[in-house]
Amino acid sequence: MAILDTGWEQSIKLIAIICGLFVAHVVEVVVYAVVYYFAQLIPGVGELPGINYDGWVDILYFSFVAYSSLGAGDLSSLGWIKILYGLEAINGLVLITWSASFSLLAMNRMHFCQPCSESSSTE
């Protein structure tokens, strides 16, 4: 119940931070998707079998899967583009975990759950 006593101002700040981080991750995925799209136009770089390059849905899906380190079995890459796929997975893992740490630090700095810490110290 103590967390419900948190002020609206703090909640709005936290929601803004989380939405901002989410948008930043989506932008990063879109940047990688653009790179995948143009990389397949360069001979010898590699390809993404089963990806339809006429539309962006398949390329974005591939990029989201790589960024989130989901590793869906229906997707693969051939050639040098495998390196980009691996780098995107590492980059996504690092940035997603950093976002979680940043959110926690922001909550601590805002004293987001001040009533929680006060109730636990009085017991």
Number of C-alpha atoms within 10 A of each C-alpha: 7 12 12 10 11 16 12 10 10 15 15 11 15 18 12 12 17 16 12 12 18 14 12 14 19 16 12 19 24 18 14 22 21 15 15 22 18 11 17 15 11 10 8 12 13 17 21 20 11 11 18 11 14 9 9 15 13 17 23 21 16 25 25 23 19 25 27 18 17 11 14 10 6 8 15 16 17 13 11 13 20 16 12 16 21 14 14 22 21 16 16 21 16 12 19 17 11 12 18 13 12 16 17 14 12 15 18 12 9 15 14 20 18 16 16 16 13 11 10 8 8 6 5
